[in-house]
Amino acid sequence: MAGKYSTESLSLHNVESALSKDTRVKLAGLDVDGTCILRGKLVSKKKFLSVVKDGFGFCSVVFGWDMHDLTYFRELKISNKDNGYKDLIAKIDLASYRRIPWEDNIPFFLVSFYDPDTNKAVCACPRSLLRTALAKVHAAGYGALAGVEYEFFTFRAPKDGSIQTLHLSSSTTAAFLQNNAVSALPHLTQGMFGYSLTDPIHNQDWFYSIFDTCEKFKCNVEGWHTESGPGVFEAALEYGEIAEMADRASLFKWVVKAMGSKHGITPCFMAKPKQGLPGNSGHMHCSLVDKSGKNLFYRGEKDANPPFKDVEYVSDLGRSFLAGLLDGLPDVMPILAPTVNSYKRLVENFWAPVTVSWGLEHRAASIRLVAPPTSPPKGTRFEIRVCGADANPALVLAAILALGWRGVEQKLELKLPPLSKGADVGSAEDKGERLPKSLRESTARFMAKDSVARQVFGDDFVEHFGGTREHELRLWDEAVTDWETSVAMLDPLDFITERGGDPKKVIESQKRRYASVELVDEVINLWQDAYKTRYKATQVGAEINSAKQDASELLQKKVELEKEKKRIEDEATGKEQLRDKKCKTIGNYVHESVRVSDNEDDNETVKTWAPDGVKVEKRDCLSHHEVMTRAEVYDGERGTKLVGHRGYFLRRWGVLLNQALINYSLHFLYSRGYDPIQPPFFMKAEYMAKTAQLEQFDEELYKVVEDKDAEDKYLIATSEQPLSSMFADEWIAPADLPIKFAGYSSCFRKEAGAHGRDAWGIYRVHQFEKIEQFLFTKPEDSWEALENMRAIAEDFYQSLKLPYRVVVIVSGALNNAAAKKYDLEAWFPYQGEYKELVSCSNCTDYQTRELEIRYGQKKGLIDSRKTYCHALNGTLCATERTLCCIVENYQTDEGIRIPDALKPYMPPGTPDVIPYTKELPKDTAGQKTKREKLSATPSTASTPAPATPSNVAPRVPAPDAEAVAGKLANAKLNEAQVDEAKVEGNEDESRNKAFQKCGTPTVPLAYTRYDAPSPGNSSHAPILFMHGLFGSQRNNRTMSKLLARDLNRAVYTLDLRNHGDSPHHPEHTPDDGAYSGLVPVDNAPVDAALLSSFATYVNGMKEVVDGPTAPVQRQKDADSILSKYESNAAIRQFLLTNLVKADDGNGSGGKFKWRIPLATLAKALPGLGDFPFRDPAAVRYRGPTLVVRGTKSPYVSDESLPVIGTFFPSFELVDIDCGHWVISEKPEEFRAAVVDWVRRRVDRDK
C-alpha cells in the first residue's frame, strides 16, 4: 500500500489488499439539487467488498428532495410515490479512491447512480451527466481538461455569550442563526484586502490546513489567497482532466467545511452572502486536447485574416467551441446560477457578467479567452465567469462541455464581436444578449421546448432539473423575507416581560402619542402564540429526523409528517407576519420633556430671536414670490409649463444666491467639525422602506421607473434617508462615534399632502436643495447632541439675521421615528407669520435598529441584547425655502439686499442690492389691497361683501368646442339614431340610450368660464370634480384619477349623489349617496379652509334647496326648516316666497317641496345678509379652482356655478357640461376632451 496519505490506483483485483488494514469505508454520491450536496453512508469493509463489483441499493429519495430534505412540490420521474421511492443502483468508482485525512484516513469512494430496470445512468446523476457529454469528445479521439476557482466568505463562529436563544446551549453557528440575522455573523477578517500576506497569519492554522489537507485528499490547490472583501478567500484547484476536476471541486468544498468546523470558522459558498459586497464566483476553465496532450484550441500560427483580432491565435475548433458556448449560455443558466440568490450576484459593476459576451483576457465578460499573445499556447482555454460558487461543478462542467461540443459538431461561426479592454458589459459596445435576471426567467428558458438545454441533455434531465428549480421558486414565493417583515423599529423584546422588556413603557408612550394602546397587547399575544406554534413545528421536525434512521419508517411516515410540519410552520408564519405588521406601526418612545397634546397649537415656544432694531410684525410689503418675480430670479410659469404644478426655473441672481447658501451652509458645518457628504439621489426600495414611513411612499416619494424586472428604487426626499442607511448591517466602533455628516443633496417630494398650502413661489416645491445635519452617536450622548444641533441651526439663522422662534412639537404630532423634535420657524413679514425652516429630531435607535447599525452588545440577565447607535437629523438649510425668507425680509423699494453672511460667496462685482427689473403683472399688482384682505387672519379680517352676479361673466360657449367634440368622437349621432332610441318624455335619457346603442360617446355640450377677480396662476389650480346623480361612483373616481395624472394637478372629488333610492339605479343603497366631505384623489393635499367651506356650502344647500333635475325629490317639513331662520327675517321671507307647495306622491299633500331655482338664489344672495352657510373662510382661500361637473346636479349645475362664484369669489370656475353616460362608461374619452380643453383654454388664459 502507498504512504499514509497517498493512494494507489485500484481495481477489482487489488482493492481488497489495499483495504487490508481497514474495517470501514465511506461512500458518497452527488445529488442534483443545484448546489452540490454529498449524500453518503459509512459501511463495513465486508459490505463494501460484497458490493464493489455490482453496486448497492441507494434510496432514490436523494433525487426527490431538496438540500433541506423537503420533498419537491411536483413529484419527478426518478423518485416519487408511484414508484415507491425505489432504490437506485449506486456503482462504486474505484478511480475516485482517496483517504479522509481528518477522519483517521478512512477510505473514501464516490459513486454514480444507475436505474435498476435499464442499468443505464440516471439522467439526473451529475457525475454521469458529465461523463455522457465527455463520451462524445472521447469518440472523436480528444480529451477535455478543466480548472476551477472558488471564492467564498468565512465567518468566525460566535462564542457562547453572543448566542441569543433560550433553548440552545451550543455555540455553533447554526445555533447562533436561530435568533440572529446572517449579517450579525462576524467576518473572519475585516476590510477589503485582496492578496493580503498578513491577513492569513491571524488564522494561519486553518489557512495552511486547507492547503495541506487538499493535497492529502487528492484535490490539490495550486493557488490560495485572500480576495477583496471581509473574510473572503479564493482557491484555484490544480488544472486536470475534466471528470476528475468535477470530483475534486465537489470534495474541495467538503474539505473547507470540515477544516472550518475544527477551527471554529464557518465558510459560505453562497453566491451573494452580503449586500453591497462582491459575490462568490465559481469560475470554470475548459480546454480540449488530443491524445498526446496537445492543446486543440491553439492555432499554431497567427491567422492573417481572423473574424476578430482576439481569436487570431485560436483554432477553428476553438472558435466553434466558443460560438457554441455563446449560443447556448442563456439556456443553461439554472445550472450555472441555480438559486434565487445566484442572480443577486449577477448585477452590473460587481465584476459579474450580465450579458452574453467574451473577450481576450477580459474579466468583465461572461467568457474570458485565455490565449496568445498574452498566454502560452498550451494554456489556451476559455474561462466561464458566469458561474457562482453555489453551483454543482459536475453539472456546470457538463454544460460547458456539451455546449462547446455542440458548436464544434455544428461548426457554428463566431459572429458576436468581443468586448475591447476598456469596454464593460452592458455598455454601448456590448452587443450581447442580456442574460436572464432571475431564476424564474432562466428556468422558463431552460425548460422551453426549443431550449438548447433539451438538445444537449435530453428531455428527461431538463424536466427533472427544471422541476427542482421550480421547487426552489415556489419556496421563495412562499417565504417571508426579513425585508418584508421588517419588524418593529422598537426592540421587539421590549414588549416581552420574560425577555427583559417593559410593555408598560411602550403603552405609556403610545398614550402620549394619542395612538392605539391595544396594539401593544395584540403584539404581545401574537409573539407568544407564534413562539408556541413555531416550537410545535420543531417537535414535528424532531419526529421526521428520527424517522430517517429507518428507511421503512421513512416511507410510511415522512410524507404525513412533512405535511403536518408545513401546516404548523405556515400557521406560525402567518402569526409572525401579523405580529410584525402591527409592531411596525408603534412609534418611538416619546421623550419625557415633550408636551402631551394632539393639537399643534400647543407646541411649546422655547425661544424667540430677532436682530437688534427689527420689529417682528406684519408689514405692507411684497410676498416672496412677488419679490422674486420683480427681480427675475425665478420663473414659475415656464417651470410649470415643463413639469406641472410647483415647477420652476431659478434664474440669474436666484441661482447665485442659492449656490451661495449651499456653500455657506457647508462651510458653516465644516467649521464645526462636520464631514461634508453628497449621497446618491435615489435608493433601493429595500433600504428606503427601512428609513421612511409607509405613508411617505404615497405622499412624498417619487418612484424611479425602469424596466419591469429592475429592482424598485425611489428618489430621496432628504439626504437623511441615504445617510441613515449608509452603514446598514454594519458595526461601528465606539471610538468612531460620533459621526457628524453635513449632507448636501437635491431632494424630491411629491408634496401630495401639502396642496393648498404655500402654493406661491418656491417655498414648497417638488425639487429643492438641502444641507442636512445628520449624526450617529452613542445612546448616552444623543440628547446632548440634539441640543447642539439646535444651537448650530440657531447660530446659522442668526448669522443671516432672520427673526425666528424655536418650538418643541407636541407628542401627538411627532412622526413615528422621532422621540423629540424641534422646529425653527422664521418670520415672513408679508404673511405675518412664522413658517418652518428647520426640523431637528432625535430618533434614538428607532431607525438604526431597523437598519442593523450596531456598535456593541450589552448583557442582560436572560438575553444578550444588541446595542444600536442613535441617529439624529436636522435641517440646516433648505435653500429654496430659506431664499424665500431672505427675499421677503431683505426686500427694499429698489430690490433685494444681500445678507452680509452670503456676500463672500457671491461673484466679484455683485451689487449690494439686486435690482428689480420688471413690474408685476397687472392682475397681480392691481390686487394688492384685495390680497391683503384675503390673507388677513380670522381674528383681524372683516368678511368682504359677497360678489354679486354682475361680477360673474355670462355663460359663453367656447369657440373651439366643436373641435374638441370632434377629437372626442369621429362619428356624429344623427337624428334618426336619437329617435330610434327615444324614451318618451325624457330627452336626456333618449340621448344616452342612443349613445349606448351606437357605441358613440357623447361630447361636451357647452363650456362656460367664470372669470374670478382673484390673483393666482390658473396653471396651479386644483381640480374639483363634482360627481353627478347617475354616474357610477367607481368610474367617477377613476375619471378623477386620470385627470390628476394627466393634468399634474391636485384633484378633489365630491360625491353629491343624495338619492340612494333612485329608480334608475336600484343598486344604490340609501347611504351610498351620503355626503362624506371633500375627498382628495391619489393623495391630493387637503386645505382645511377649502374642506370646511365646501362642507358648509353643500350641507346648507342640501338642507335648503333641492334641484329641479333630481329624479326623486326629498320631502322636508317646512316648519323644521324655517324654524332655523326665525332670527333672520330676510332669509325666512325669501324661503317662504319661493317655496312651491306640492304633493309628495302619497297623498299627504301637506308638505313643502323645496324647488328654489339656483339662479333665483344667486340673484337673491346679496340681499340676504349673513346667510348661514356662507363660510367666511372661503373668501380667504386664494387657490383658484377648476370645477368639472358631470351630469346636472342639484348643487353643481350651470345655475349653481354663479352661486359658488358668489360664495367663493377667489375661485376660477370652469363648467364642462357632459352627459353622465360619458363619465360612467367612457372615462378615457371624456378625460381626453377635458385635458385638451383645460390645457389650451385655462392654462393659456392665465
Buried (B, 14 or more C-beta within 10 A) or exposed (E): EEEEBEBEEBEEEEBEEBBEEBEBBBBBBBBBBBBBBEBBEEBEBEBBBEBBEEBBEBBBBBBBBBBEBBBBEEBBBBBBEEEEBBBBBBBBBBEBBBBBBBEEBBBBBBBBBBBEEEEEBBBBBBBBBBBBBBEBBEEBEBBBBBBBBBBBBBBBBBEEEBBBBEEBEEBBBEBBBBBBEBBBBBBBBEEEBBEBEEBBEEBEEBBEBBBEBBBBBBBBBEEBBBBBBBBBBBBBBBBBBBBBBBBBBBBBBBBBBBBBBEBBBBBBBBBBBBEEBBBBBBBBBBBBBEEEEEBBBBBEEEBEEBBBEBBBBBBBBBBBBBBBBBBBBBBBBBBBBBBBBBBBBBEEEBEBBBBBBBBBBBEBBBBBBBBBEEBEBEBBBBBBBBBBBBBBBBBBBBBBBBBBBBBBEEEBEBEBBBBEEEBBBBBEBBEBEBBBBBBBBBBBBBBBEEBBBBBBBEBBBBBBBBBBBBBBBEBBEEEEEEEEBBBBBBBBBBBBEEBBBEBEBBBBBBBBBBBBBEBBEBBBEBBBBBBEBBEBBBEBBEEBEEBEEEBEEBBEBBEEBBEBBBEBBEBBBBBBBBBBBBBBBBBBBBBEEBBEBEEEEBBBEEEBBBEEEBEBEBBEBBBBBBBBBBBBBBBBBEBBEEBBBBBBBBBBBBEBBBBBBBBBBBBBBEEBEBEBBEBEBBBBBBBBBBBBBEBBBEBBBBEBEEEEEEEBBBBBBBBBBBBBBBBBBBBBEEEEBBBBBBBBBEBBBBBBBBBBBBBBBBBBBBBBBBBBBBBBBBBEBBBEBBEBBBEBBBEBBBBBBBBBBBBBBBBBBBBBBBBBBBBBBBBBBBBBEBBBBBBBBBBBBBBBBBBBBBBBBEEEEEBBBBBBBBBBBBBBBBBBBBBBBBBBBBBEEEBBBBBEBBEEBBEEEBEEBBEBEEEBBEEBBEBEEBBBBBBBEEEEBEBBEBBBBEBBBEBEEBEBBEEBBEBBBEEEBEEEBBEEBBEEEEEBBBBBBBBEEBEBBBBBBBBBBBEBEBBBBBBBBBBBBBBBBBBBBEBBBBBBBBBBEBBBBBBBBBBBBBBBBBEEBEEBEEEBBEBEBBBBBBBBBBBEBBBBBBBBBBEBBBBBBBBBBBEBBBBBEBEEBBEBBEEBEBBBEBBEEBBEEBEBEEEEEEBBBBBBEBBBBBBBBBEBEEBBBBBBBBBBBBBBBBBBBBBBBBBBBBBBBBBBBBBBBBBBBBBBBBBBBBBBBBBEBBBBBBBBBBEBBBBEEB
